[in-house]
C-alpha cells in the first residue's frame, strides 16, 4: 500500500516573502494513487487584508475568514495528516514555499523537499510545449470542470487527484479479475457506482459454429501440436 497526500493552498498573494499568507489549505489522502475519502480542509485568518485581485481569483474575501483560526492553530493537525507521506501539488514549489513560511511563523520545521511531487513538472515532461495549467489538463483528460468557478482549494484537490491518476495512465479500480471473483461487485471509476462482473459463456451452438469456422482455416494455430 502506497500512501500519498495531495494538497492545495489559496493565498493573499503570490510571494510569502512580501508578507502574503495562506488563507485556505486542503489536502486529500491517496492510497495506491486513488482517493480514500479522508481529507483535511480549513479556511484561515491571515491576520492581514485580502487584496481584491486575489479575491477575484479564489473568491475568498475577508468576510469569509472572520472568526477562522490562524495557521498556527491548525499546524499540528495538518502535519499529522501529512505524516511522512510524499506530498503532491500542482506547481508544488509555490505551495511548499507558502507552507514553509507559515510553518516557520508557527515554530515548526520546513517541509522536506524530497517529499515533493510536482504534477506541473510531470505534465510538462509528458506534454512539452502545451498549456499545463490544472484547467488545461482537466480539459485534455476529459475531467468535468463545471463546478470550478473559482480556485477553491478542496475542489482543486479533487480535480488534481483525477489529473494525477490520468498522468499515471488512468489506472482504475476493479481491473483485477481475481479481485472481482473474490469480492463481488467492483467499484466503477471514482467509486460512486458498482458493476457486477458478467462472464461470457458461449452456447453449444456458438461452440459448434466456431469449430466449423476453425476447420476451414489452413493450419490454424489452435490445432497445432
HUGI-V208550 format. One record per residue. RES is the residue in one small letter. OMEGA is omega as a letter, one per 40 degrees, with the letter a starting at -180 (none if undefined). Layout:
res->RES omega->OMEGA
res->RES omega->OMEGA
This chain:
res->x omega->i
res->x omega->i
res->x omega->i
res->x omega->i
res->x omega->i
res->x omega->a
res->x omega->i
res->x omega->i
res->x omega->i
res->x omega->a
res->x omega->i
res->x omega->a
res->x omega->a
res->x omega->a
res->x omega->i
res->x omega->i
res->x omega->i
res->x omega->i
res->x omega->i
res->x omega->a
res->x omega->i
res->x omega->i
res->x omega->i
res->x omega->i
res->x omega->i
res->x omega->i
res->x omega->i
res->x omega->a
res->x omega->i
res->x omega->i
res->x omega->a
res->x omega->i
res->x omega->a
res->x omega->i
res->x omega->i
res->x omega->a
res->x omega->i
res->x omega->a
res->x omega->i
res->x omega->a
res->x omega->i
res->x omega->i
res->x omega->a
res->x omega->i
res->x omega->a
res->x omega->a
res->x omega->i
res->x omega->a
res->x omega->i
res->x omega->a
res->x omega->a
res->x omega->i
res->x omega->i
res->x omega->i
res->x omega->i
res->x omega->a
res->x omega->a
res->x omega->i
res->x omega->a
res->x omega->i
res->x omega->i
res->x omega->i
res->x omega->i
res->x omega->a
res->x omega->i
res->x omega->i
res->x omega->i
res->x omega->a
res->x omega->i
res->x omega->a
res->x omega->a
res->x omega->a
res->x omega->a
res->x omega->a
res->x omega->a
res->x omega->i
res->x omega->i
res->x omega->i
res->x omega->i
res->x omega->i
res->x omega->i
res->x omega->a
res->x omega->a
res->x omega->a
res->x omega->i
res->x omega->a
res->x omega->a
res->x omega->i
res->x omega->i
res->x omega->a
res->x omega->a
res->x omega->i
res->x omega->i
res->x omega->a
res->x omega->i
res->x omega->a
res->x omega->i
res->x omega->i
res->x omega->i
res->x omega->i
res->x omega->i
res->x omega->i
res->x omega->i
res->x omega->i
res->x omega->a
res->x omega->i
res->x omega->i
res->x omega->a
res->x omega->i
res->x omega->i
res->x omega->i
res->x omega->a
res->x omega->i
res->x omega->i
res->x omega->a
res->x omega->i
res->x omega->a
res->x omega->a
res->x omega->i
res->x omega->i
res->x omega->i
res->x omega->a
res->x omega->i
res->x omega->i
res->x omega->a
res->x omega->a
res->x omega->a
res->x omega->i
res->x omega->a
res->x omega->i
res->x omega->a
res->x omega->i
res->x omega->i
res->x omega->i
res->x omega->a
res->x omega->i
res->x omega->i
res->x omega->i
res->x omega->a
res->x omega->a
res->x omega->i
res->x omega->a
res->x omega->a
res->x omega->i
res->x omega->a
res->x omega->a
res->x omega->a
res->x omega->i
res->x omega->i
res->x omega->a
res->x omega->i
res->x omega->a
res->x omega->a
res->x omega->i
res->x omega->i
res->x omega->i
res->x omega->a
res->x omega->i
res->x omega->a
res->x omega->i
res->x omega->i
res->x omega->i
res->x omega->a
res->x omega->i
res->x omega->a
res->x omega->i
res->x omega->i
res->x omega->i
res->x omega->i
res->x omega->a
res->x omega->a
res->x omega->i
res->x omega->i
res->x omega->i
res->x omega->i
res->x omega->i
res->x omega->i
res->x omega->i
res->x omega->a
res->x omega->a
res->x omega->a
res->x omega->a
res->x omega->i
res->x omega->a
res->x omega->a
res->x omega->i
res->x omega->i
res->x omega->a
res->x omega->a
res->x omega->i
res->x omega->a
res->x omega->i
res->x omega->i
res->x omega->i
res->x omega->i
res->x omega->i
res->x omega->a
res->x omega->a
res->x omega->i
res->x omega->a
res->x omega->a
res->x omega->i
res->x omega->i
res->x omega->i
res->x omega->i
res->x omega->i
res->x omega->i
res->x omega->i
res->x omega->i
res->x omega->i
res->x omega->i
res->x omega->i
res->x omega->a
res->x omega->a
res->x omega->a
res->x omega->a
res->x omega->i
res->x omega->a
res->x omega->i
res->x omega->a
res->x omega->a
res->x omega->a
res->x omega->i
res->x omega->i
res->x omega->none
